[in-house]
Amino acid sequence: MATITTKRIYDAPAETDGVRILVDRLWPRGVSKEAAALDLWSKDIAPSPELRKWFDHRPDRFAQFTQDYRDELAVNPAVEEVRARIGKARATLLYGARDP
């Protein structure tokens, strides 16, 4: 089984990251493709624009956001692409948000 962790894209790549996958729909500001050291950019696995806008980084909405995002992932074909890329390897899912 794969070991999956999360990390901000602004943190330096580490050898322990394994497969590095950016899971944001938008490219993070100020990060070059070389500095990102990505193995995959999976825009389609990110929360839908509608869900992201509704959430608006409001802590009181996080529980509902989490459930709604899990529901989106359950029917999202991009999940299989990410699973296939990771396989049984170690992977780090990268995101740009400030709040982990």
Jmol script that loads the backbone (N, CA, C; Angstrom):
load data "model"
ATOM      1  N   MET A   1       0.837  -1.182   0.000  1.00  0.00           N
ATOM      2  CA  MET A   1       0.000   0.000   0.000  1.00  0.00           C
ATOM      3  C   MET A   1       0.888   1.253   0.000  1.00  0.00           C
ATOM      4  N   ALA A   2       0.435   2.269  -0.705  1.00  0.00           N
ATOM      5  CA  ALA A   2       1.189   3.512  -0.813  1.00  0.00           C
ATOM      6  C   ALA A   2       1.119   4.306   0.487  1.00  0.00           C
ATOM      7  N   THR A   3       2.183   5.061   0.743  1.00  0.00           N
ATOM      8  CA  THR A   3       2.205   6.011   1.846  1.00  0.00           C
ATOM      9  C   THR A   3       2.012   7.387   1.235  1.00  0.00           C
ATOM     10  N   ILE A   4       0.967   8.087   1.668  1.00  0.00           N
ATOM     11  CA  ILE A   4       0.651   9.389   1.082  1.00  0.00           C
ATOM     12  C   ILE A   4       0.685  10.453   2.172  1.00  0.00           C
ATOM     13  N   THR A   5       1.420  11.533   1.891  1.00  0.00           N
ATOM     14  CA  THR A   5       1.478  12.675   2.794  1.00  0.00           C
ATOM     15  C   THR A   5       1.068  13.918   2.008  1.00  0.00           C
ATOM     16  N   THR A   6       0.902  15.017   2.715  1.00  0.00           N
ATOM     17  CA  THR A   6       0.599  16.293   2.071  1.00  0.00           C
ATOM     18  C   THR A   6       1.651  17.318   2.476  1.00  0.00           C
ATOM     19  N   LYS A   7       1.785  18.331   1.624  1.00  0.00           N
ATOM     20  CA  LYS A   7       2.826  19.334   1.853  1.00  0.00           C
ATOM     21  C   LYS A   7       2.513  20.553   1.000  1.00  0.00           C
ATOM     22  N   ARG A   8       2.889  21.717   1.489  1.00  0.00           N
ATOM     23  CA  ARG A   8       2.750  22.925   0.676  1.00  0.00           C
ATOM     24  C   ARG A   8       3.768  22.913  -0.461  1.00  0.00           C
ATOM     25  N   ILE A   9       3.355  23.369  -1.608  1.00  0.00           N
ATOM     26  CA  ILE A   9       4.235  23.434  -2.770  1.00  0.00           C
ATOM     27  C   ILE A   9       5.397  24.397  -2.523  1.00  0.00           C
ATOM     28  N   TYR A  10       5.212  25.327  -1.584  1.00  0.00           N
ATOM     29  CA  TYR A  10       6.248  26.317  -1.291  1.00  0.00           C
ATOM     30  C   TYR A  10       7.359  25.756  -0.396  1.00  0.00           C
ATOM     31  N   ASP A  11       7.134  24.586   0.193  1.00  0.00           N
ATOM     32  CA  ASP A  11       8.184  23.924   0.975  1.00  0.00           C
ATOM     33  C   ASP A  11       9.138  23.223   0.018  1.00  0.00           C
ATOM     34  N   ALA A  12      10.392  23.186   0.372  1.00  0.00           N
ATOM     35  CA  ALA A  12      11.408  22.601  -0.503  1.00  0.00           C
ATOM     36  C   ALA A  12      11.152  21.111  -0.740  1.00  0.00           C
ATOM     37  N   PRO A  13      11.397  20.662  -1.970  1.00  0.00           N
ATOM     38  CA  PRO A  13      11.288  19.226  -2.231  1.00  0.00           C
ATOM     39  C   PRO A  13      12.279  18.448  -1.363  1.00  0.00           C
ATOM     40  N   ALA A  14      11.882  17.253  -0.997  1.00  0.00           N
ATOM     41  CA  ALA A  14      12.752  16.392  -0.202  1.00  0.00           C
ATOM     42  C   ALA A  14      12.791  15.011  -0.833  1.00  0.00           C
ATOM     43  N   GLU A  15      13.873  14.327  -0.645  1.00  0.00           N
ATOM     44  CA  GLU A  15      14.013  12.979  -1.178  1.00  0.00           C
ATOM     45  C   GLU A  15      12.912  12.063  -0.634  1.00  0.00           C
ATOM     46  N   THR A  16      12.454  12.334   0.574  1.00  0.00           N
ATOM     47  CA  THR A  16      11.428  11.504   1.206  1.00  0.00           C
ATOM     48  C   THR A  16      10.025  11.760   0.648  1.00  0.00           C
ATOM     49  N   ASP A  17       9.873  12.749  -0.248  1.00  0.00           N
ATOM     50  CA  ASP A  17       8.561  13.054  -0.824  1.00  0.00           C
ATOM     51  C   ASP A  17       8.044  11.925  -1.708  1.00  0.00           C
ATOM     52  N   GLY A  18       8.933  11.200  -2.346  1.00  0.00           N
ATOM     53  CA  GLY A  18       8.500  10.193  -3.305  1.00  0.00           C
ATOM     54  C   GLY A  18       7.906  10.861  -4.527  1.00  0.00           C
ATOM     55  N   VAL A  19       6.812  10.315  -5.045  1.00  0.00           N
ATOM     56  CA  VAL A  19       6.126  10.882  -6.204  1.00  0.00           C
ATOM     57  C   VAL A  19       5.467  12.191  -5.772  1.00  0.00           C
ATOM     58  N   ARG A  20       5.795  13.278  -6.462  1.00  0.00           N
ATOM     59  CA  ARG A  20       5.270  14.603  -6.107  1.00  0.00           C
ATOM     60  C   ARG A  20       4.151  14.976  -7.069  1.00  0.00           C
ATOM     61  N   ILE A  21       2.944  15.189  -6.500  1.00  0.00           N
ATOM     62  CA  ILE A  21       1.769  15.470  -7.319  1.00  0.00           C
ATOM     63  C   ILE A  21       1.104  16.754  -6.841  1.00  0.00           C
ATOM     64  N   LEU A  22       1.033  17.733  -7.724  1.00  0.00           N
ATOM     65  CA  LEU A  22       0.324  18.976  -7.415  1.00  0.00           C
ATOM     66  C   LEU A  22      -1.162  18.721  -7.631  1.00  0.00           C
ATOM     67  N   VAL A  23      -1.968  18.996  -6.608  1.00  0.00           N
ATOM     68  CA  VAL A  23      -3.403  18.718  -6.675  1.00  0.00           C
ATOM     69  C   VAL A  23      -4.229  20.002  -6.605  1.00  0.00           C
ATOM     70  N   ASP A  24      -3.694  21.087  -7.102  1.00  0.00           N
ATOM     71  CA  ASP A  24      -4.404  22.361  -7.199  1.00  0.00           C
ATOM     72  C   ASP A  24      -4.793  22.604  -8.648  1.00  0.00           C
ATOM     73  N   ARG A  25      -5.939  23.240  -8.835  1.00  0.00           N
ATOM     74  CA  ARG A  25      -6.417  23.552 -10.178  1.00  0.00           C
ATOM     75  C   ARG A  25      -5.580  24.660 -10.825  1.00  0.00           C
ATOM     76  N   LEU A  26      -5.085  25.583 -10.010  1.00  0.00           N
ATOM     77  CA  LEU A  26      -4.291  26.707 -10.515  1.00  0.00           C
ATOM     78  C   LEU A  26      -2.830  26.531 -10.142  1.00  0.00           C
ATOM     79  N   TRP A  27      -1.940  26.979 -11.029  1.00  0.00           N
ATOM     80  CA  TRP A  27      -0.511  26.907 -10.732  1.00  0.00           C
ATOM     81  C   TRP A  27      -0.198  27.906  -9.617  1.00  0.00           C
ATOM     82  N   PRO A  28       0.565  27.497  -8.607  1.00  0.00           N
ATOM     83  CA  PRO A  28       0.875  28.389  -7.483  1.00  0.00           C
ATOM     84  C   PRO A  28       1.784  29.545  -7.897  1.00  0.00           C
ATOM     85  N   ARG A  29       1.465  30.709  -7.391  1.00  0.00           N
ATOM     86  CA  ARG A  29       2.246  31.912  -7.720  1.00  0.00           C
ATOM     87  C   ARG A  29       3.678  31.792  -7.218  1.00  0.00           C
ATOM     88  N   GLY A  30       4.591  32.265  -8.038  1.00  0.00           N
ATOM     89  CA  GLY A  30       5.978  32.368  -7.626  1.00  0.00           C
ATOM     90  C   GLY A  30       6.750  31.066  -7.600  1.00  0.00           C
ATOM     91  N   VAL A  31       6.192  29.977  -8.094  1.00  0.00           N
ATOM     92  CA  VAL A  31       6.880  28.688  -8.094  1.00  0.00           C
ATOM     93  C   VAL A  31       7.174  28.299  -9.538  1.00  0.00           C
ATOM     94  N   SER A  32       8.446  28.118  -9.849  1.00  0.00           N
ATOM     95  CA  SER A  32       8.801  27.687 -11.198  1.00  0.00           C
ATOM     96  C   SER A  32       8.570  26.183 -11.326  1.00  0.00           C
ATOM     97  N   LYS A  33       8.435  25.733 -12.542  1.00  0.00           N
ATOM     98  CA  LYS A  33       8.248  24.294 -12.766  1.00  0.00           C
ATOM     99  C   LYS A  33       9.457  23.505 -12.280  1.00  0.00           C
ATOM    100  N   GLU A  34      10.640  24.081 -12.412  1.00  0.00           N
ATOM    101  CA  GLU A  34      11.844  23.400 -11.935  1.00  0.00           C
ATOM    102  C   GLU A  34      11.831  23.292 -10.410  1.00  0.00           C
ATOM    103  N   ALA A  35      11.472  24.378  -9.732  1.00  0.00           N
ATOM    104  CA  ALA A  35      11.451  24.372  -8.261  1.00  0.00           C
ATOM    105  C   ALA A  35      10.367  23.441  -7.719  1.00  0.00           C
ATOM    106  N   ALA A  36       9.287  23.286  -8.467  1.00  0.00           N
ATOM    107  CA  ALA A  36       8.195  22.416  -8.014  1.00  0.00           C
ATOM    108  C   ALA A  36       8.600  20.945  -8.030  1.00  0.00           C
ATOM    109  N   ALA A  37       9.472  20.584  -8.941  1.00  0.00           N
ATOM    110  CA  ALA A  37       9.969  19.201  -9.049  1.00  0.00           C
ATOM    111  C   ALA A  37       8.826  18.186  -9.043  1.00  0.00           C
ATOM    112  N   LEU A  38       7.839  18.418  -9.913  1.00  0.00           N
ATOM    113  CA  LEU A  38       6.647  17.572  -9.938  1.00  0.00           C
ATOM    114  C   LEU A  38       6.835  16.335 -10.800  1.00  0.00           C
ATOM    115  N   ASP A  39       6.122  15.300 -10.416  1.00  0.00           N
ATOM    116  CA  ASP A  39       5.981  14.124 -11.257  1.00  0.00           C
ATOM    117  C   ASP A  39       4.653  14.167 -12.010  1.00  0.00           C
ATOM    118  N   LEU A  40       3.688  14.891 -11.448  1.00  0.00           N
ATOM    119  CA  LEU A  40       2.367  14.992 -12.057  1.00  0.00           C
ATOM    120  C   LEU A  40       1.659  16.232 -11.519  1.00  0.00           C
ATOM    121  N   TRP A  41       0.927  16.915 -12.409  1.00  0.00           N
ATOM    122  CA  TRP A  41       0.047  17.994 -11.986  1.00  0.00           C
ATOM    123  C   TRP A  41      -1.364  17.531 -12.318  1.00  0.00           C
ATOM    124  N   SER A  42      -2.135  17.204 -11.318  1.00  0.00           N
ATOM    125  CA  SER A  42      -3.489  16.691 -11.505  1.00  0.00           C
ATOM    126  C   SER A  42      -4.497  17.781 -11.161  1.00  0.00           C
ATOM    127  N   LYS A  43      -4.748  18.670 -12.109  1.00  0.00           N
ATOM    128  CA  LYS A  43      -5.694  19.769 -11.905  1.00  0.00           C
ATOM    129  C   LYS A  43      -7.100  19.252 -11.623  1.00  0.00           C
ATOM    130  N   ASP A  44      -7.441  18.156 -12.288  1.00  0.00           N
ATOM    131  CA  ASP A  44      -8.814  17.665 -12.217  1.00  0.00           C
ATOM    132  C   ASP A  44      -9.164  16.969 -10.905  1.00  0.00           C
ATOM    133  N   ILE A  45      -8.177  16.732 -10.052  1.00  0.00           N
ATOM    134  CA  ILE A  45      -8.469  16.109  -8.760  1.00  0.00           C
ATOM    135  C   ILE A  45      -8.758  17.162  -7.686  1.00  0.00           C
ATOM    136  N   ALA A  46      -8.513  18.398  -8.004  1.00  0.00           N
ATOM    137  CA  ALA A  46      -8.768  19.492  -7.061  1.00  0.00           C
ATOM    138  C   ALA A  46     -10.274  19.670  -6.858  1.00  0.00           C
ATOM    139  N   PRO A  47     -10.672  20.303  -5.765  1.00  0.00           N
ATOM    140  CA  PRO A  47     -12.099  20.597  -5.578  1.00  0.00           C
ATOM    141  C   PRO A  47     -12.640  21.406  -6.755  1.00  0.00           C
ATOM    142  N   SER A  48     -13.897  21.194  -7.073  1.00  0.00           N
ATOM    143  CA  SER A  48     -14.519  21.941  -8.181  1.00  0.00           C
ATOM    144  C   SER A  48     -14.486  23.437  -7.875  1.00  0.00           C
ATOM    145  N   PRO A  49     -14.481  24.255  -8.916  1.00  0.00           N
ATOM    146  CA  PRO A  49     -14.503  25.705  -8.671  1.00  0.00           C
ATOM    147  C   PRO A  49     -15.688  26.141  -7.809  1.00  0.00           C
ATOM    148  N   GLU A  50     -16.840  25.505  -8.012  1.00  0.00           N
ATOM    149  CA  GLU A  50     -18.022  25.870  -7.231  1.00  0.00           C
ATOM    150  C   GLU A  50     -17.814  25.554  -5.744  1.00  0.00           C
ATOM    151  N   LEU A  51     -17.260  24.378  -5.453  1.00  0.00           N
ATOM    152  CA  LEU A  51     -17.027  23.992  -4.062  1.00  0.00           C
ATOM    153  C   LEU A  51     -15.966  24.883  -3.428  1.00  0.00           C
ATOM    154  N   ARG A  52     -14.918  25.146  -4.171  1.00  0.00           N
ATOM    155  CA  ARG A  52     -13.837  25.997  -3.652  1.00  0.00           C
ATOM    156  C   ARG A  52     -14.350  27.399  -3.330  1.00  0.00           C
ATOM    157  N   LYS A  53     -15.167  27.956  -4.221  1.00  0.00           N
ATOM    158  CA  LYS A  53     -15.720  29.292  -3.983  1.00  0.00           C
ATOM    159  C   LYS A  53     -16.666  29.294  -2.793  1.00  0.00           C
ATOM    160  N   TRP A  54     -17.492  28.256  -2.681  1.00  0.00           N
ATOM    161  CA  TRP A  54     -18.418  28.170  -1.545  1.00  0.00           C
ATOM    162  C   TRP A  54     -17.642  28.095  -0.228  1.00  0.00           C
ATOM    163  N   PHE A  55     -16.601  27.274  -0.177  1.00  0.00           N
ATOM    164  CA  PHE A  55     -15.817  27.106   1.045  1.00  0.00           C
ATOM    165  C   PHE A  55     -15.182  28.419   1.485  1.00  0.00           C
ATOM    166  N   ASP A  56     -14.537  29.114   0.547  1.00  0.00           N
ATOM    167  CA  ASP A  56     -13.974  30.440   0.801  1.00  0.00           C
ATOM    168  C   ASP A  56     -13.017  30.467   1.997  1.00  0.00           C
ATOM    169  N   HIS A  57     -12.361  29.346   2.291  1.00  0.00           N
ATOM    170  CA  HIS A  57     -11.387  29.220   3.396  1.00  0.00           C
ATOM    171  C   HIS A  57     -11.995  29.578   4.750  1.00  0.00           C
ATOM    172  N   ARG A  58     -13.286  29.339   4.892  1.00  0.00           N
ATOM    173  CA  ARG A  58     -13.970  29.630   6.158  1.00  0.00           C
ATOM    174  C   ARG A  58     -13.933  28.399   7.055  1.00  0.00           C
ATOM    175  N   PRO A  59     -13.292  28.512   8.205  1.00  0.00           N
ATOM    176  CA  PRO A  59     -13.166  27.357   9.111  1.00  0.00           C
ATOM    177  C   PRO A  59     -14.510  26.738   9.493  1.00  0.00           C
ATOM    178  N   ASP A  60     -15.556  27.541   9.613  1.00  0.00           N
ATOM    179  CA  ASP A  60     -16.863  27.000   9.995  1.00  0.00           C
ATOM    180  C   ASP A  60     -17.483  26.136   8.903  1.00  0.00           C
ATOM    181  N   ARG A  61     -16.948  26.192   7.702  1.00  0.00           N
ATOM    182  CA  ARG A  61     -17.455  25.387   6.588  1.00  0.00           C
ATOM    183  C   ARG A  61     -16.576  24.174   6.286  1.00  0.00           C
ATOM    184  N   PHE A  62     -15.496  23.995   7.038  1.00  0.00           N
ATOM    185  CA  PHE A  62     -14.530  22.957   6.684  1.00  0.00           C
ATOM    186  C   PHE A  62     -15.116  21.549   6.732  1.00  0.00           C
ATOM    187  N   ALA A  63     -15.892  21.220   7.736  1.00  0.00           N
ATOM    188  CA  ALA A  63     -16.466  19.868   7.843  1.00  0.00           C
ATOM    189  C   ALA A  63     -17.347  19.561   6.633  1.00  0.00           C
ATOM    190  N   GLN A  64     -18.196  20.501   6.247  1.00  0.00           N
ATOM    191  CA  GLN A  64     -19.061  20.278   5.082  1.00  0.00           C
ATOM    192  C   GLN A  64     -18.242  20.235   3.805  1.00  0.00           C
ATOM    193  N   PHE A  65     -17.243  21.109   3.706  1.00  0.00           N
ATOM    194  CA  PHE A  65     -16.354  21.101   2.542  1.00  0.00           C
ATOM    195  C   PHE A  65     -15.690  19.742   2.395  1.00  0.00           C
ATOM    196  N   THR A  66     -15.189  19.190   3.503  1.00  0.00           N
ATOM    197  CA  THR A  66     -14.521  17.892   3.477  1.00  0.00           C
ATOM    198  C   THR A  66     -15.453  16.814   2.938  1.00  0.00           C
ATOM    199  N   GLN A  67     -16.669  16.776   3.433  1.00  0.00           N
ATOM    200  CA  GLN A  67     -17.626  15.767   2.967  1.00  0.00           C
ATOM    201  C   GLN A  67     -17.975  15.956   1.495  1.00  0.00           C
ATOM    202  N   ASP A  68     -18.209  17.196   1.097  1.00  0.00           N
ATOM    203  CA  ASP A  68     -18.562  17.469  -0.295  1.00  0.00           C
ATOM    204  C   ASP A  68     -17.403  17.133  -1.230  1.00  0.00           C
ATOM    205  N   TYR A  69     -16.187  17.409  -0.793  1.00  0.00           N
ATOM    206  CA  TYR A  69     -15.019  17.094  -1.617  1.00  0.00           C
ATOM    207  C   TYR A  69     -14.836  15.579  -1.733  1.00  0.00           C
ATOM    208  N   ARG A  70     -15.041  14.859  -0.644  1.00  0.00           N
ATOM    209  CA  ARG A  70     -14.975  13.388  -0.711  1.00  0.00           C
ATOM    210  C   ARG A  70     -16.025  12.845  -1.683  1.00  0.00           C
ATOM    211  N   ASP A  71     -17.202  13.434  -1.672  1.00  0.00           N
ATOM    212  CA  ASP A  71     -18.247  13.030  -2.608  1.00  0.00           C
ATOM    213  C   ASP A  71     -17.812  13.287  -4.052  1.00  0.00           C
ATOM    214  N   GLU A  72     -17.174  14.421  -4.295  1.00  0.00           N
ATOM    215  CA  GLU A  72     -16.660  14.714  -5.642  1.00  0.00           C
ATOM    216  C   GLU A  72     -15.599  13.693  -6.048  1.00  0.00           C
ATOM    217  N   LEU A  73     -14.691  13.390  -5.139  1.00  0.00           N
ATOM    218  CA  LEU A  73     -13.620  12.440  -5.441  1.00  0.00           C
ATOM    219  C   LEU A  73     -14.160  11.046  -5.753  1.00  0.00           C
ATOM    220  N   ALA A  74     -15.244  10.664  -5.103  1.00  0.00           N
ATOM    221  CA  ALA A  74     -15.812   9.322  -5.288  1.00  0.00           C
ATOM    222  C   ALA A  74     -16.260   9.068  -6.730  1.00  0.00           C
ATOM    223  N   VAL A  75     -16.558  10.124  -7.465  1.00  0.00           N
ATOM    224  CA  VAL A  75     -17.013   9.964  -8.849  1.00  0.00           C
ATOM    225  C   VAL A  75     -16.066  10.622  -9.861  1.00  0.00           C
ATOM    226  N   ASN A  76     -14.879  10.983  -9.415  1.00  0.00           N
ATOM    227  CA  ASN A  76     -13.928  11.701 -10.260  1.00  0.00           C
ATOM    228  C   ASN A  76     -12.965  10.712 -10.922  1.00  0.00           C
ATOM    229  N   PRO A  77     -12.984  10.600 -12.265  1.00  0.00           N
ATOM    230  CA  PRO A  77     -12.083   9.672 -12.943  1.00  0.00           C
ATOM    231  C   PRO A  77     -10.601  10.024 -12.800  1.00  0.00           C
ATOM    232  N   ALA A  78     -10.286  11.270 -12.475  1.00  0.00           N
ATOM    233  CA  ALA A  78      -8.887  11.672 -12.303  1.00  0.00           C
ATOM    234  C   ALA A  78      -8.241  10.960 -11.121  1.00  0.00           C
ATOM    235  N   VAL A  79      -9.042  10.488 -10.183  1.00  0.00           N
ATOM    236  CA  VAL A  79      -8.504   9.770  -9.024  1.00  0.00           C
ATOM    237  C   VAL A  79      -7.755   8.523  -9.479  1.00  0.00           C
ATOM    238  N   GLU A  80      -8.279   7.840 -10.474  1.00  0.00           N
ATOM    239  CA  GLU A  80      -7.625   6.623 -10.961  1.00  0.00           C
ATOM    240  C   GLU A  80      -6.270   6.919 -11.592  1.00  0.00           C
ATOM    241  N   GLU A  81      -6.157   8.041 -12.280  1.00  0.00           N
ATOM    242  CA  GLU A  81      -4.866   8.437 -12.864  1.00  0.00           C
ATOM    243  C   GLU A  81      -3.833   8.644 -11.763  1.00  0.00           C
ATOM    244  N   VAL A  82      -4.242   9.299 -10.688  1.00  0.00           N
ATOM    245  CA  VAL A  82      -3.327   9.542  -9.571  1.00  0.00           C
ATOM    246  C   VAL A  82      -2.965   8.224  -8.894  1.00  0.00           C
ATOM    247  N   ARG A  83      -3.944   7.377  -8.655  1.00  0.00           N
ATOM    248  CA  ARG A  83      -3.667   6.064  -8.044  1.00  0.00           C
ATOM    249  C   ARG A  83      -2.688   5.263  -8.884  1.00  0.00           C
ATOM    250  N   ALA A  84      -2.896   5.276 -10.193  1.00  0.00           N
ATOM    251  CA  ALA A  84      -2.011   4.531 -11.084  1.00  0.00           C
ATOM    252  C   ALA A  84      -0.593   5.089 -11.046  1.00  0.00           C
ATOM    253  N   ARG A  85      -0.464   6.394 -10.970  1.00  0.00           N
ATOM    254  CA  ARG A  85       0.871   7.023 -10.944  1.00  0.00           C
ATOM    255  C   ARG A  85       1.591   6.703  -9.652  1.00  0.00           C
ATOM    256  N   ILE A  86       0.848   6.660  -8.550  1.00  0.00           N
ATOM    257  CA  ILE A  86       1.458   6.380  -7.254  1.00  0.00           C
ATOM    258  C   ILE A  86       1.793   4.900  -7.123  1.00  0.00           C
ATOM    259  N   GLY A  87       0.864   4.046  -7.514  1.00  0.00           N
ATOM    260  CA  GLY A  87       1.076   2.612  -7.330  1.00  0.00           C
ATOM    261  C   GLY A  87       1.249   2.292  -5.860  1.00  0.00           C
ATOM    262  N   LYS A  88       2.338   1.614  -5.531  1.00  0.00           N
ATOM    263  CA  LYS A  88       2.628   1.267  -4.135  1.00  0.00           C
ATOM    264  C   LYS A  88       3.742   2.142  -3.568  1.00  0.00           C
ATOM    265  N   ALA A  89       4.076   3.184  -4.279  1.00  0.00           N
ATOM    266  CA  ALA A  89       5.178   4.060  -3.880  1.00  0.00           C
ATOM    267  C   ALA A  89       4.763   5.032  -2.784  1.00  0.00           C
ATOM    268  N   ARG A  90       5.733   5.746  -2.304  1.00  0.00           N
ATOM    269  CA  ARG A  90       5.494   6.866  -1.386  1.00  0.00           C
ATOM    270  C   ARG A  90       5.130   8.067  -2.254  1.00  0.00           C
ATOM    271  N   ALA A  91       4.156   8.874  -1.802  1.00  0.00           N
ATOM    272  CA  ALA A  91       3.737  10.034  -2.591  1.00  0.00           C
ATOM    273  C   ALA A  91       3.452  11.211  -1.677  1.00  0.00           C
ATOM    274  N   THR A  92       3.638  12.401  -2.235  1.00  0.00           N
ATOM    275  CA  THR A  92       3.299  13.627  -1.537  1.00  0.00           C
ATOM    276  C   THR A  92       2.361  14.427  -2.427  1.00  0.00           C
ATOM    277  N   LEU A  93       1.183  14.730  -1.876  1.00  0.00           N
ATOM    278  CA  LEU A  93       0.228  15.576  -2.580  1.00  0.00           C
ATOM    279  C   LEU A  93       0.502  17.015  -2.185  1.00  0.00           C
ATOM    280  N   LEU A  94       0.755  17.840  -3.176  1.00  0.00           N
ATOM    281  CA  LEU A  94       1.165  19.227  -2.947  1.00  0.00           C
ATOM    282  C   LEU A  94       0.020  20.190  -3.216  1.00  0.00           C
ATOM    283  N   TYR A  95      -0.054  21.237  -2.405  1.00  0.00           N
ATOM    284  CA  TYR A  95      -1.115  22.226  -2.523  1.00  0.00           C
ATOM    285  C   TYR A  95      -0.514  23.600  -2.250  1.00  0.00           C
ATOM    286  N   GLY A  96      -1.225  24.647  -2.665  1.00  0.00           N
ATOM    287  CA  GLY A  96      -0.714  26.005  -2.492  1.00  0.00           C
ATOM    288  C   GLY A  96      -1.314  26.786  -1.339  1.00  0.00           C
ATOM    289  N   ALA A  97      -2.390  26.311  -0.765  1.00  0.00           N
ATOM    290  CA  ALA A  97      -3.065  27.063   0.315  1.00  0.00           C
ATOM    291  C   ALA A  97      -2.143  27.298   1.505  1.00  0.00           C
ATOM    292  N   ARG A  98      -2.346  28.410   2.183  1.00  0.00           N
ATOM    293  CA  ARG A  98      -1.528  28.725   3.363  1.00  0.00           C
ATOM    294  C   ARG A  98      -1.884  27.858   4.556  1.00  0.00           C
ATOM    295  N   ASP A  99      -3.158  27.602   4.710  1.00  0.00           N
ATOM    296  CA  ASP A  99      -3.634  26.834   5.861  1.00  0.00           C
ATOM    297  C   ASP A  99      -3.666  25.342   5.518  1.00  0.00           C
ATOM    298  N   PRO A 100      -2.832  24.578   6.190  1.00  0.00           N
ATOM    299  CA  PRO A 100      -2.800  23.132   5.841  1.00  0.00           C
ATOM    300  C   PRO A 100      -4.098  22.444   6.172  1.00  0.00           C
TER     301      PRO A 100
END
end "model"
wireframe off; spacefill off
backbone 0.3
color backbone group
